Amino acid sequence: MAGEAKGLSLRQFKAILRKDIVMELRTKEMVTSMGIYALLTMVIYQVALSQSGTAFDPRNIAAGLLWLAFVFTSMLGLNRSLVHEKDQGCLEALLLSPVDRPVIFFAKATGNLVFLLIVQVLTIPVFAFLFLQEGTYAGEWWMIPLALLAGAVGISGVGTLLATMSVNTKGKDFVLAVLFVPLMYPLLLAAVSATSAAILGGDGSVQQFWTGMSMMAAFDAIMLLASFALYEFIVGA
């Protein structure tokens, strides 16, 4: 019986995730809007920093700028994904169907993770071109994808829970931002630290990177477990 229930949950997870991905492939609304927003943010950063003088090295703050862009871009995508589900009645249909609420959570969070990773892949080349031209990339290349993945997991998991909470409120964008940004502070701090170590390199960079990764892993584990436990109460409220 336990094996059958597990197999049913896995099939339900795949069905919900496939639905989200197929819908996005047809419309390309979320990835397109998130990608354009992230790229425009990078360009605005570069224009603003270009007036800071030749002595300023943008690599010193490049990691912070990168993660700020990802955090605000993810809020745009998270809000659009849940509002779209709400407007078309898909969310209500899922809640009325015989699907466990945690399955819905993990399927929606995985879909948001996939879309955020796509945006990150599109953004990184532009980021490198705009902010890593003042000197040679000094870190280890394998650090960047690990930091991006760990940060994206936390953003997608917590963001899915908060977007579900805010979708039924009047000020969806405002409520999501008020809840999302403070909760993301520990993850953002660790992600910036790990990414800075990857970009700047130098003595102690590997230790700094793994310290940031440990903080992100702890954040992801704690917040995903909390979101998993709370999601059934959130959608049932």
N, C-alpha and C positions, 0 to 999 in steps of 0.2 A: 504493500500500500504506500509506503513512504517513497519507494522508487517510482511508482506511478504518479504520485503527486509532484515529485521533483521533475519528472519528465513533462508533465502538463504545464508546470510553471515555466520551464525552459521554452516550450513551444509558444506559450503566451508572450513571454519576453521577446522572442524572435519576431512574432507577429506584430507586436506594437512597434518595435524598433524598425522593422521593415517598412511598416506603414509611414513612419516619420521620414525615413530616408527617401522612399519613393515619392512622397509628397514634395519634399524639398528638391529632388531631382527634376520634378515637373515644373515647379514654379521658380526655383533658385532665388527666392525672395530673401531668406534669412542669410545665407552665405554671402550673397551679393551685397546686401546692405551692411553686414558686419565687415566684409572685406573692404568695401569702399570707405567706411567710417574709419577703420584702422589705418588705411593708407593715407587718408586725408589728415588724420591726427599726426602721423609721422612727418608729413610735409609741413604742417603747421609748426611742429616742434623745431624742425630744421630751419625754417625761416626765422623763427624767434631767436634761436641760438646763433644764427649766422651773424648777428649784430653784437655778439659778446666780445669780440676781439680775437686776435690771432693767438694770444697766450692761453686761451681757454681750450681745454681738451674735452670734447663732448663725450668721450668714452667714460669719463668719470661719473656721469649721470645717465648714460645711455640705458642701463639696465632698469633704472627707475622709470624712465620715460616709456620703455617698452612695456613694462607690466601695468603702468597706468593705462596705456592704450588698450591692453587686453582686458583689464577689469571693466572699463567703461564700455568697450565693445561687447563684452559678454552680457552686460546688462541689457543692451539693445536686443541681442539675440534671444536671451531668456524671456524677455517680456513679449517679444513678437511670437515666439513659439507657443506660449501658453494662451495669449490673447487670441491667436489664430484657432487654437483648439476650442477655446471657450465660445468664440463667435460662431463656429460651424457646428457646435454641439457635440464635438468629438469627445471632449472631456466628460460630459454627462453620460454619454454612451459607454465610455470605459468604466465609469463608476457604477453604472447599472448592470454591467456584464459580470459574470462570475469569475472575476480575475482578482487575485490577491492584490491589495494596495501596494505592498512592497515591490511586487513585480512591475506595476505601473511606474513606480518611482525609479527603479533601476533601468527600465527601458527608456524612460524620458531622459534620465541623467546620461545614459550612454549615448543617446542621440545628440544631446547638447554637447557632449564631449567630442564626438566625431566632428561636428560642425565647427567647434572652437579650434580643434587641431588643424582643420583645413585652413581656417583663417590665419593661424599661426604660421603654417607653411608658406602661405602667400605673403605674409608680412615680413618674415625674417630677411629675405633677399633685399627688400626695400630698406629695411632697418640697417642692414650691413652696409649698403651703398651710401646711405645718408650720414651714419654716425661712426662708422669704423674706417673712415678715410684718412684720419689724422695720424695714424700709426699702424703698425702691424698688429694683427690679432695675436694677443700674447698668451691666451689660455689654451686649454685642451678642447678640441672641437666636440668631443663626445659629451661634454658637460651640458652643452646647450639643449639638445633634445631631451635629456633627462630632467633638467629643470623645467622646461616647458611642459612636459607630460605631467610631472608631479603637481605643478601649479594648476594645469587645466583640469585635473581630476577633482581637486578641491573646489575650484570655481564652479564646475558643472554640477557636482553633487549638492553643495549648499545652495547654489543658485536655483536649482530645480525646486527644492523645497520652498525657498522664499518666493519664487515666482508663482508657485501654486497658492501660497498664502495671499499674495497681493492681487491676484487676477480678479478676485471678486470685490475688490475695494474700488472706490471712485477714483482716487488718484493713484493709478497702478504704477506709473513711472516713479512718482515721488516716494511711494511706500516702499517699492523695491529698492530704490537707492538708499533710503534711510536705514533699512535693515541690512542691506548687502554690504555696503562699504565698511561699516564698523566691524562686522564679522570677518571680513576679508583682511583686516589689518595684520593679524599674525602671519597669515599665508603670504601676503604681499611683502612683508618684511623679510621673511625667509627666502622667498623667490628672488627678490632683488639682491640679497646677499649672495645667493648661489650663482645667479647670472652675472653679477659683477666679478666674482672670482673667475668665472669662465671667460669673461671678456678681457680682464686686465692681467690675469695670470700673476706671476711673481711668487716670492717666498710666502708660504702659508696659504696659497690659493686653494690647493687641494683640500686642506683641512677646513678652510672656510666654506668650500663648496659642499662637503659632506655634512658639515654642521647645519647649513641651510637645508640640505636635502632631508636630514633627520627631522628637522622642525616641520618641514612640509609633509613628510610621511606621517608624523604624529598627528598633525592637524587633519590630514585627509582621513585617517583611521577614525579619529574621535568624531569628527563632524559627519562622516558618512554613516557611522553607527547611530548617531543621534538623529540624523535625517531619516534613516531607515525606521527607527522606532517611532518617530513623531509623524511620519507621513500619513499613516492611517487615520490619526486623529485630525490632522489638518484637512484632508479631503473630506472627512466625514462631518466636519464642523459646518 
